[in-house]
């Protein structure tokens, strides 16, 4: 849904800081793009593709405090206090320190994964493993231009695995949130591939169904459902226990380029070049909300073509109430699921990707020149009703909610219809 008023009447998000990629006179414009930014699940690290094969890993708390102490501006290579890891001191074992990683090719995707020891590998005939992942293990997966996926130890910056099966660009990566170290990759070779890192990176399954490039993928919070989007108008949902397609969601008028589930798994946000972000009920395939980036709403022919309002990225806040979107009109928008207009906006030229911090207080956005910009997110205290709704929806799909012996107004609220 559009919004019939000028941006000057909307609240501006407060800038927190920026990490500017280093440049040289001989840098090519192509290859500097920051296609992906990511926060570690425990909030300890922030990573981004700085362009020209380089991924930067910085301790997030240290980076954030540096913004507060020294102002918003920072050059990515100016933080040279790289603490060497002291392996002899067990107390320092996992103390965050900065790493610069040369991945050997252009980096298109990043994902953090953390291990839970009680989550065993799905491989049934395991005599030995090359890697024993402990409870404190934190990994970074990087998807490259040549189709390879490299797995790094975040604490040491060392390469652990080199996964080779895709034949085209690895456009997106996502780890299962359950700590199993199941990794899914989305590629321009029209496939999704499922990898078991606890089985030394064994490729378990190839998911086929996309007829063109696959742009993005995301797990539901309980790791049971995978969403994938690509160069088509459909959104694909997969059962990750059976590795089979559940359904296609139809509604977008142009390529769908990004997707993310809400923290309770009850909602799914998708971003498209058709100038819209849709919020779906993934359990029944219904569009619940529409956030338009052009007013008045474009005609289907305009939305399906090369319009200048392509939505590049979408991210769900951890409060379950706010969504951030990034579009080609040089704006970052913060939406509330309770409103049909942005609650805050921020200017950004040439944005490509965005992600909320682990605590939801900061949004990071990457740009064409390899830099990252940070903003404070909308301040909001969640109501007790919303917190109860999220707790219920984490364990109960829409079909079960509709059968609850409660008043219809409560069912509507739990179903995100009001």
C-alpha positions as CSV (number, residue, x, y, z in Angstrom):
1,X,0.0,0.0,0.0
2,X,1.4,3.4,-0.8
3,X,1.5,6.5,1.3
4,X,0.1,9.8,0.0
5,X,2.5,12.3,1.8
6,X,6.0,13.6,1.4
7,X,9.0,12.0,3.1
8,X,9.6,15.4,4.9
9,X,6.7,14.5,7.3
10,X,8.3,11.2,8.2
11,X,10.7,10.6,11.1
12,X,14.3,10.3,10.0
13,X,16.3,7.4,11.4
14,X,19.4,8.5,13.5
15,X,22.7,7.5,11.9
16,X,24.9,5.4,14.2
17,X,28.1,5.1,12.1
18,X,29.6,4.0,8.8
19,X,32.4,1.8,7.7
20,X,33.9,3.1,4.5
21,X,35.8,0.7,2.2
22,X,39.3,1.8,1.3
23,X,39.8,3.1,-2.2
24,X,42.7,3.6,-4.6
25,X,43.0,5.5,-7.9
26,X,43.2,2.2,-9.8
27,X,40.2,0.6,-8.3
28,X,37.6,-0.7,-10.8
29,X,34.0,0.2,-10.0
30,X,33.0,-3.4,-10.9
31,X,33.8,-5.8,-8.1
32,X,33.6,-3.3,-5.2
33,X,29.9,-4.1,-4.4
34,X,28.9,-5.0,-0.9
35,X,26.3,-7.6,-1.7
36,X,25.9,-8.9,1.8
37,X,26.1,-7.9,5.5
38,X,25.6,-10.2,8.5
39,X,25.6,-10.2,12.3
40,X,26.6,-13.3,14.2
41,X,23.7,-15.1,16.0
42,X,25.2,-14.2,19.4
43,X,25.9,-10.6,18.4
44,X,29.7,-11.0,18.8
45,X,30.7,-10.2,15.2
46,X,29.7,-8.2,12.2
47,X,30.8,-9.2,8.7
48,X,30.5,-7.6,5.3
49,X,31.9,-8.1,1.8
50,X,34.2,-5.2,1.2
51,X,34.7,-5.8,-2.5
52,X,37.6,-7.2,-4.5
53,X,37.4,-10.7,-2.8
54,X,37.7,-9.3,0.8
55,X,35.5,-10.0,3.7
56,X,35.9,-8.0,6.9
57,X,35.1,-9.5,10.3
58,X,34.9,-7.0,13.2
59,X,33.8,-7.5,16.9
60,X,30.5,-5.8,16.9
61,X,30.5,-4.5,20.5
62,X,33.9,-2.9,19.9
63,X,32.8,-1.4,16.6
64,X,29.5,0.0,18.1
65,X,31.4,1.5,21.1
66,X,33.9,3.1,18.7
67,X,31.0,4.8,16.9
68,X,29.7,6.1,20.2
69,X,33.1,7.4,21.3
70,X,34.4,8.8,18.0
71,X,31.4,9.8,16.0
72,X,29.8,8.2,13.0
73,X,32.6,8.1,10.5
74,X,35.1,5.3,10.3
75,X,37.3,3.9,7.5
76,X,37.2,0.1,7.3
77,X,41.0,-0.2,7.4
78,X,41.5,2.4,10.2
79,X,40.7,0.0,13.0
80,X,44.2,-1.6,13.1
81,X,44.1,-2.8,16.7
82,X,43.9,-6.4,15.7
83,X,44.4,-8.4,18.9
84,X,46.4,-11.6,18.1
85,X,44.6,-14.6,19.4
86,X,46.4,-16.1,22.4
87,X,45.7,-19.8,22.1
88,X,47.8,-20.5,25.2
89,X,45.4,-18.6,27.4
90,X,42.1,-20.5,27.6
91,X,40.5,-17.4,29.0
92,X,41.2,-15.6,25.8
93,X,40.1,-18.4,23.5
94,X,37.1,-16.8,22.0
95,X,37.8,-13.2,22.7
96,X,36.6,-11.4,19.5
97,X,39.3,-9.9,17.3
98,X,39.3,-8.4,13.8
99,X,40.0,-10.4,10.7
100,X,40.4,-9.6,7.0
101,X,39.8,-12.6,4.9
102,X,40.8,-12.9,1.2
103,X,38.3,-15.3,-0.3
104,X,40.0,-15.6,-3.7
105,X,37.0,-14.4,-5.7
106,X,34.2,-11.9,-5.6
107,X,32.0,-12.5,-2.5
108,X,28.2,-12.5,-3.1
109,X,26.9,-14.0,0.1
110,X,27.7,-14.4,3.8
111,X,26.2,-16.4,6.6
112,X,27.1,-17.1,10.2
113,X,26.5,-20.5,11.7
114,X,26.8,-21.7,15.3
115,X,27.0,-25.2,16.6
116,X,25.0,-27.1,19.2
117,X,26.8,-30.3,20.0
118,X,23.6,-32.3,20.8
119,X,22.4,-31.7,17.2
120,X,24.0,-34.6,15.4
121,X,24.8,-35.0,11.7
122,X,22.0,-36.5,9.6
123,X,24.6,-38.9,8.1
124,X,23.9,-42.3,9.6
125,X,27.2,-44.0,8.8
126,X,29.8,-41.8,10.4
127,X,33.0,-43.5,11.5
128,X,35.0,-40.3,11.9
129,X,34.9,-36.6,11.3
130,X,37.6,-34.4,10.1
131,X,36.2,-31.6,12.2
132,X,34.8,-31.8,15.7
133,X,32.6,-28.8,16.3
134,X,32.3,-27.7,19.9
135,X,29.6,-25.8,21.7
136,X,31.5,-22.5,21.2
137,X,32.0,-22.9,17.5
138,X,31.2,-20.0,15.2
139,X,31.6,-20.3,11.5
140,X,31.3,-17.9,8.6
141,X,30.2,-19.2,5.1
142,X,31.1,-17.2,2.1
143,X,29.5,-17.7,-1.4
144,X,31.7,-16.8,-4.3
145,X,31.5,-15.8,-7.9
146,X,33.1,-19.0,-9.1
147,X,30.4,-21.2,-7.5
148,X,32.5,-22.2,-4.5
149,X,31.5,-21.9,-0.8
150,X,34.3,-21.4,1.7
151,X,33.8,-22.1,5.4
152,X,35.9,-20.1,7.9
153,X,36.6,-20.3,11.7
154,X,35.4,-16.9,12.9
155,X,37.7,-16.9,15.9
156,X,40.9,-17.6,14.0
157,X,40.1,-16.5,10.4
158,X,41.3,-19.9,9.1
159,X,39.8,-21.7,6.2
160,X,38.1,-25.0,7.2
161,X,36.2,-26.3,4.2
162,X,35.9,-25.6,0.5
163,X,32.6,-26.7,-0.9
164,X,32.5,-27.2,-4.7
165,X,29.4,-28.2,-6.5
166,X,27.6,-25.2,-7.8
167,X,28.4,-24.2,-11.4
168,X,27.4,-20.5,-11.1
169,X,27.5,-17.6,-8.6
170,X,26.4,-18.5,-5.1
171,X,24.0,-15.7,-4.5
172,X,22.8,-16.5,-1.0
173,X,23.6,-18.6,2.1
174,X,21.6,-19.5,5.2
175,X,22.3,-21.7,8.2
176,X,19.5,-23.6,10.0
177,X,18.9,-21.8,13.2
178,X,18.8,-25.0,15.3
179,X,22.6,-25.3,15.6
180,X,22.8,-28.4,13.4
181,X,25.2,-26.6,11.0
182,X,23.0,-27.4,8.0
183,X,23.8,-24.9,5.3
184,X,21.6,-24.1,2.3
185,X,23.1,-22.3,-0.7
186,X,21.2,-20.5,-3.5
187,X,22.8,-20.1,-6.9
188,X,22.5,-18.8,-10.4
189,X,22.7,-22.4,-11.6
190,X,19.0,-22.6,-10.7
191,X,19.4,-24.9,-7.7
192,X,19.5,-24.9,-3.9
193,X,22.0,-27.2,-2.3
194,X,21.9,-28.5,1.3
195,X,25.2,-29.1,3.1
196,X,25.9,-30.9,6.4
197,X,29.0,-29.2,7.9
198,X,29.0,-31.7,10.8
199,X,29.6,-34.3,8.2
200,X,32.6,-32.4,6.9
201,X,30.6,-30.5,4.4
202,X,28.8,-33.4,2.7
203,X,26.2,-32.2,0.2
204,X,23.0,-33.9,1.3
205,X,20.4,-32.8,-1.3
206,X,19.8,-30.7,-4.4
207,X,16.5,-28.8,-4.4
208,X,15.2,-28.2,-8.0
209,X,12.2,-26.2,-9.0
210,X,13.4,-22.8,-10.0
211,X,13.5,-22.2,-13.7
212,X,15.9,-19.3,-13.5
213,X,18.5,-17.8,-11.1
214,X,17.9,-18.2,-7.4
215,X,18.5,-15.0,-5.6
216,X,17.8,-15.7,-1.9
217,X,16.8,-18.3,0.7
218,X,15.8,-18.2,4.4
219,X,15.0,-20.8,7.1
220,X,12.0,-20.5,9.3
221,X,13.0,-20.1,13.0
222,X,12.3,-23.8,13.8
223,X,14.4,-24.9,10.7
224,X,11.5,-26.9,9.3
225,X,10.7,-24.7,6.3
226,X,13.0,-23.1,3.7
227,X,11.8,-20.2,1.6
228,X,13.6,-19.5,-1.7
229,X,13.1,-16.7,-4.2
230,X,14.6,-15.9,-7.6
231,X,14.3,-14.5,-11.1
232,X,10.6,-15.3,-11.4
233,X,7.4,-14.0,-9.7
234,X,6.9,-17.0,-7.4
235,X,8.0,-17.6,-3.8
236,X,9.0,-21.3,-3.1
237,X,8.4,-23.0,0.3
238,X,10.2,-26.3,1.0
239,X,9.7,-28.9,3.7
240,X,13.3,-29.4,5.1
241,X,12.5,-32.8,6.7
242,X,11.3,-34.3,3.4
243,X,13.3,-32.0,1.1
244,X,10.1,-31.5,-1.0
245,X,8.3,-28.4,-2.1
246,X,5.3,-27.4,0.0
247,X,3.8,-24.7,-2.2
248,X,4.5,-21.7,-4.4
249,X,3.2,-18.3,-3.3
250,X,1.9,-16.2,-6.2
251,X,1.3,-12.5,-6.2
252,X,4.5,-10.5,-7.1
253,X,4.7,-9.0,-10.6
254,X,8.5,-9.1,-11.1
255,X,11.5,-10.9,-9.9
256,X,11.5,-11.7,-6.1
257,X,15.0,-11.0,-4.7
258,X,14.9,-11.3,-0.9
259,X,13.0,-13.1,1.8
260,X,13.0,-13.4,5.6
261,X,10.7,-15.0,8.2
262,X,9.5,-13.2,11.3
263,X,11.1,-14.4,14.6
264,X,8.0,-16.5,15.5
265,X,7.7,-18.0,12.0
266,X,4.2,-16.8,11.5
267,X,5.0,-14.2,8.8
268,X,7.2,-14.2,5.8
269,X,8.5,-10.9,4.1
270,X,9.5,-10.9,0.4
271,X,10.9,-8.1,-1.6
272,X,10.5,-7.7,-5.3
273,X,11.5,-5.5,-8.3
274,X,7.8,-4.8,-8.6
275,X,8.3,-2.0,-6.0
276,X,6.6,-3.9,-3.2
277,X,7.3,-5.9,-0.1
278,X,4.6,-8.5,0.7
279,X,4.1,-10.0,4.1
280,X,2.6,-13.5,3.8
281,X,1.2,-16.1,6.1
282,X,3.5,-18.9,4.9
283,X,1.3,-21.6,6.4
284,X,-1.7,-20.9,4.2
285,X,-0.1,-18.8,1.4
286,X,-2.1,-15.6,1.9
287,X,-0.8,-12.1,1.6
288,X,-1.5,-10.2,4.8
289,X,0.2,-6.9,4.2
290,X,1.6,-4.9,1.3
291,X,4.2,-2.2,1.6
292,X,4.5,-0.1,-1.5
293,X,7.5,2.0,-2.5
294,X,5.7,4.0,-5.2
295,X,2.6,6.2,-4.9
296,X,0.2,5.9,-6.5
297,X,0.6,2.1,-6.9
298,X,2.1,1.3,-10.3
299,X,0.3,-0.5,-13.1
300,X,1.2,-4.2,-13.6
301,X,3.1,-3.4,-16.8
302,X,5.2,-0.7,-15.0
303,X,5.8,-2.9,-11.9
304,X,6.8,-5.8,-14.1
305,X,9.4,-3.8,-16.1
306,X,12.5,-1.8,-15.5
307,X,11.0,0.7,-13.0
308,X,13.2,2.9,-10.8
309,X,11.8,1.6,-7.5
310,X,13.3,-1.9,-7.4
311,X,13.3,-3.2,-3.8
312,X,16.7,-4.8,-3.3
313,X,16.5,-6.1,0.3
314,X,14.2,-6.8,3.2
315,X,14.9,-7.7,6.8
316,X,12.7,-8.6,9.8
317,X,13.5,-7.1,13.1
318,X,13.8,-9.4,16.1
319,X,10.9,-7.7,17.9
320,X,8.6,-9.2,15.2
321,X,7.0,-5.8,14.7
322,X,9.3,-3.9,12.3
323,X,10.6,-4.6,8.8
324,X,13.3,-2.7,6.9
325,X,13.4,-2.4,3.1
326,X,16.0,-0.9,0.8
327,X,15.1,0.4,-2.7
328,X,16.6,2.0,-5.7
329,X,15.0,5.4,-4.9
330,X,17.8,6.1,-2.5
331,X,15.8,5.4,0.6
332,X,15.8,2.9,3.5
333,X,12.4,2.5,5.0
334,X,11.3,1.1,8.4
335,X,7.8,-0.3,8.5
336,X,5.6,-1.4,11.3
337,X,3.3,-4.4,10.7
338,X,0.6,-2.3,12.3
339,X,0.8,0.5,9.8
340,X,0.7,0.8,6.0
341,X,3.3,3.6,5.7
342,X,6.9,3.9,6.8
343,X,7.4,4.9,10.5
344,X,11.0,6.0,9.7
345,X,13.2,6.6,6.7
346,X,16.9,7.2,6.0
347,X,18.7,8.3,2.8
348,X,21.1,5.9,1.2
349,X,22.6,6.0,-2.3
350,X,23.3,2.8,-4.2
351,X,22.1,0.4,-1.5
352,X,22.2,-3.3,-2.1
353,X,21.5,-5.2,1.2
354,X,20.5,-4.7,4.8
355,X,20.3,-6.6,8.1
356,X,19.2,-6.0,11.7
357,X,21.6,-6.5,14.5
358,X,21.0,-9.4,16.8
359,X,19.2,-7.3,19.4
360,X,17.3,-5.4,16.7
361,X,18.6,-1.9,17.8
362,X,20.7,-1.2,14.7
363,X,20.2,-1.7,10.9
364,X,23.2,-2.2,8.7
365,X,23.1,-1.5,5.0
366,X,25.7,-2.3,2.3
367,X,26.3,-0.3,-0.9
368,X,27.8,-0.5,-4.4
369,X,31.2,0.9,-3.2
370,X,31.8,-1.7,-0.5
371,X,30.8,0.5,2.4
372,X,28.4,-0.1,5.3
373,X,26.0,2.4,7.0
374,X,24.3,2.0,10.3
375,X,21.1,3.5,11.7
376,X,19.2,3.3,15.0
377,X,16.0,1.4,14.5
378,X,12.5,2.6,15.7
379,X,12.2,2.6,19.5
380,X,9.2,0.5,20.6
381,X,8.2,-1.5,23.7
382,X,6.4,-4.6,22.7
383,X,3.0,-5.1,24.3
384,X,2.3,-8.1,26.5
385,X,-0.3,-9.1,23.9
386,X,2.2,-9.2,21.1
387,X,4.8,-11.1,23.2
388,X,2.1,-13.7,24.0
389,X,1.2,-13.9,20.3
390,X,4.8,-14.5,19.3
391,X,5.2,-17.2,22.0
392,X,2.0,-19.0,20.8
393,X,2.9,-18.7,17.1
394,X,6.4,-20.1,17.6
395,X,4.8,-23.5,18.3
396,X,1.4,-23.3,16.6
397,X,0.7,-22.9,12.8
398,X,-2.2,-21.0,11.4
399,X,-4.4,-24.1,11.0
400,X,-4.2,-24.9,14.7
401,X,-4.7,-21.3,15.7
402,X,-8.0,-21.2,13.8
403,X,-9.2,-24.3,15.8
404,X,-8.5,-22.7,19.2
405,X,-11.7,-22.4,21.4
406,X,-11.3,-18.7,21.8
407,X,-13.2,-15.7,20.5
408,X,-12.9,-14.8,16.8
409,X,-11.2,-11.5,17.6
410,X,-8.4,-13.4,19.5
411,X,-8.0,-15.8,16.5
412,X,-7.7,-12.8,14.2
413,X,-5.1,-11.2,16.4
414,X,-3.1,-14.4,16.7
415,X,-3.3,-14.8,12.9
416,X,-1.9,-11.2,12.4
417,X,-5.2,-10.1,10.7
418,X,-5.7,-7.2,13.1
